[in-house]
Amino acid sequence: MQSLRAQNFAGAIRIDIVDNEASIETEDLIRSLAPEARYIGIADNVGFAEACNIGLRGAIEDGDNYVMLLNMDAFLAPAALSRLVQYLNENGNVACCQPLLLQWPNGDRIDSAGNFIHLLGFGLCGQHGALAKVSQSVPCAVGYCSGAAVVIRVSALERVGLLDDEMWMYCEDQDLGIRFRLSGWENMVVPDAIAYHEHEFARTDAKLALIDANRWLFMLRNYKVLTIIALLPLLLTVDLGLLVGSLFLSQLNFKRRSISRLLSSPTLKALVRNRKSIQQLRQIRDRALLPYLTHRIDYGGLNRLLIAPIEMVCWFYRSLLWLAMWW
């Protein structure tokens, strides 16, 4: 709230605070700390995606030009909002843009310089852990924008739809970003707009199960059937590797929970319905997505000796796809 109050943005701002699984105590606290904000309390925990959608629907209903998603563990530098809105005003083909997200409290390291999508559906933070001074200084296209801090063009949302509440949490920003791109829009990072994010990647079974199920949902919803068939040998090999690795790490339960979630009747019904609407909006071929699908697993803290062989196989596979894909 302090960072929002300090913004040098000249336009009108309305702040909505969506309180998931609200209580009397959290409502009283939020109203006292942010009296100028519109408080929206939800009795149940409906998930990150649906809670964000409540705010997104409000922006659409109120006829706003832009809407920003900002995590409660993130805050903005004073010029961030005005710079992001200025960029969208000047670039009508861009659906959304994010600031350069720096880690907090270690503000000299990058949390995300725009996110990228692995060939196998994993979403990863670009340049995570790199020194901020070596980051690219000009706006550039990215696979998708981080949902932690992103300004979205409302008219683009009206065209492609909101976050997928079936995903509940994780990969929902990735899914929205690829839908923007399939519909002909760009996703951009604007590095001279700065935000900070207190982001920690905890590897719990529940989190890993959501990420694993949602990456499959992401591919099954958005990729063409031929792409899924072409990727299937690599997908099955990697998933087998995940199973073996889970045995050694005593985290096999996450894979069982992932498969159970993915194959549930509500999920499958939503998948069929959503895939149909996404493919009807498609403006580009899957071949045009390949520049935004990476073979790299560039994430801080991972053992490069273990990751390098996987990256090499994925690079070779991606190269073959580039030669073969006509769809």
C-alpha positions, 0 to 999 in steps of 0.5 A, a space after each residue: 500500500 505504501 508503494 501504491 500511494 507513492 506512485 507518480 502516476 497521473 491517471 486515476 487509480 482504484 485499488 481492490 484488495 481481494 481477501 481469500 478465506 477472509 475473517 473478521 480479523 483480516 477484514 478489520 486489519 486490511 480496512 484499517 491499513 488501506 481505508 482508500 481501497 475497496 475491500 472484497 472478502 471471500 469466505 472460502 479459499 477459491 484459489 489464486 486464479 479465481 481471486 484475481 479474476 474477481 478483480 479482473 471482472 471488476 475492471 471489465 465491468 467498470 470500463 477500465 483501460 488497464 488492470 494491474 495484478 500485484 501480489 501481497 508479497 510484491 511492491 513497486 518503485 515510484 515510477 513503475 506504474 506510470 512507465 508500464 501504462 505509458 508503454 501500453 499506451 504507445 504499443 497497441 499490439 501488447 496485451 500486458 507488460 511486467 516490470 523487472 522484478 527484483 528479489 526482496 530483500 536481496 534487491 541486487 538480484 533478479 526474481 524475473 526479467 519476464 518469464 519463459 516457457 519450457 518446451 515441456 510446459 514448465 514456466 520459469 522466471 527469466 534470469 532468476 538469481 542473476 545480477 540486476 546490472 547485467 539485465 537487458 535495459 530495453 523492453 523485449 518480448 517474453 513467453 509470458 508476464 509474471 502474475 506477481 506484478 503485471 499490467 494488462 490491457 482490459 480489451 485483451 482480457 475481454 477477447 481471450 478471457 480471464 485466468 483459468 480458475 480450474 488451475 487454482 494456482 500456478 501456471 495460470 499466468 503462463 496460460 493467460 500469456 500464451 492465449 494472448 500470444 495465440 490471439 496475436 498479442 505480445 507479452 513484454 517486460 519493461 526493465 526500466 520499470 522496477 518492482 520487488 518480490 519476496 519470492 521463495 520456491 518451496 517444494 511441497 507435495 501440494 505445490 509440486 502436484 499443482 504445478 505438474 498437473 497445470 503444466 499438462 493442462 497448459 499444453 493440452 489446452 493450447 498446443 495443437 494436437 500434432 505438437 502434443 503427439 510430436 512431444 509425447 516421447 520426450 514428455 513421457 521420458 521426462 515424466 518417467 525421470 520425474 517419477 524416478 527422481 521422486 522416489 529418491 527424494 521421497 516425494 512420489 506422492 506429488 505425482 499421484 496427486 497430480 495425475 488424480 487431479 488431472 484425470 478428475 471429471 470436472 478437470 477433463 470437462 473444463 479442458 474440453 470446453 476451454 480447449 475448443 474456445 482457445 483454438 477458435 481464437 487462434 491467430 498463429 501456428 504453433 511454429 510461431 510459438 517455438 521462439 518463445 519455447 525454450 530448451 533451457 532450465 535456467 533457474 537459480 539453485 539447480 545443479 547444472 551437472 544434472 540439468 545440462 544433459 536434459 537441456 541438451 536432449 531438449 535442445 536437440 528435440 526442439 531443433 528437430 521440431 523447428 525443421 519438421 513443424 509446418 503447423 
